[in-house]
Amino acid sequence: MSREKGRGSTRRLQWKCVESRVDSKRLYYERFMLLPLMKGQADTIGIAMRRALLGEIEGTCITRAKFDKITHEYSTIVGIRESVHEIGMNLKEIVLKSNLYGTCDAFICVKGPGYVTAHNIIKPHYVEIVDNTQHIASLTESIDFSIRLEIEKNRGYRIKSPTNNFQDGSYPIDAVFMPVRNANYSIHSYGNENEEILFLEIWTNGSLTPKEALHEASRQLIDLFIPFLHPEKENVHLDDNQHKVTLPLFTFHEKLAKQRKKENIDFHFLFIDQLELPPRIYNCLQRSNIYTLWDLLNTTQGDLMKIQHFRIEDIKQISDILQMYIVD
């Protein structure tokens, strides 16, 4: 019994891509297998990997469009065949890939008549359009057509609010950040009845390949489980009675202040992108207008915890990174 257990725990798992195809610029497919797994392990991995593929990988898309002199989503514009709502739906279909942190602006400035496609978007160099042929609007007259776009990198999806849709002519667009369109897994017997083989099927929108998605989802899962490998932190605990969270304290303010005077460092000009923060934490801080180390040090832990998607362990991670800037 112990010999079988030992052999199962030390055997080497192998994975391989067994099928791959590109159906279009916006639809990639690959099928992977992982073996040999002990009975029950394939289901454990398959469930976790599918959830990570669909929920943990960041993607880039257009989240807002600003039109001039437009007051309603279903308004029509003279000289344009589509309504504002239809233009917004077309913008939603544009697939982007980027190294973006947070948000950035892009523009469309076209003179009609003619067709407006994703090719006409003027964007930063670090944002790439996967399919330039995506249709946006049809201009039937000699008019100037201009839109200001907001591009964001995030994860999951965001449904636009039904209220205040057209504040200052700015129109929110349903954002589906998920680059993985679908993910399935199946389990088959392998060798004897106590061994299994796992098959994973992944479809992506072309902003990354299924293999890249598999690597990123695996990395995200590892990051989520790493805290359990370290000793329990006594200064982070839940009060069962009051359901309150005790946050770790930033204990290095005084040390950093002394070092700033000693080395003549101006924290106003030390931007957080120089701190090598994880992309998700960086995005959260940027969306809260925290751009420099000075901004960060003047934000309380309580305020940080109010930031959307910010977690307790993120404060600990920031603390560990900032400790590297302290020289005793």
Secondary structure, DSSP 8 states (H G I E B T S, - for coil): -HHHHHHHHHS--EEEEEEEEEEETTEEEEEEEEEEEETTHHHHHHHHHHHHHHHT--EEEEEEEE-TT--STT-B-TTBSSBHHHHHHHHHT--EEE---SEEEEEEEEESSEEEEGGGEE--TTEEES-TT-EEEEE-SS-EEEEEEEEEEESSEE---SSSTTBTTEEE--EE--SEEEEEEEEEE-SSTTEEEEEEEEEE-SSS-HHHHHHHHHHHHHHHHGGGGS---TTS-B-TTT--B-------HHHHHHHHHHHT--GGG-BGGGTT--HHHHHHHHHTT--BHHHHHTS-HHHHHTSTT--HHHHHHHHHHHHTT---
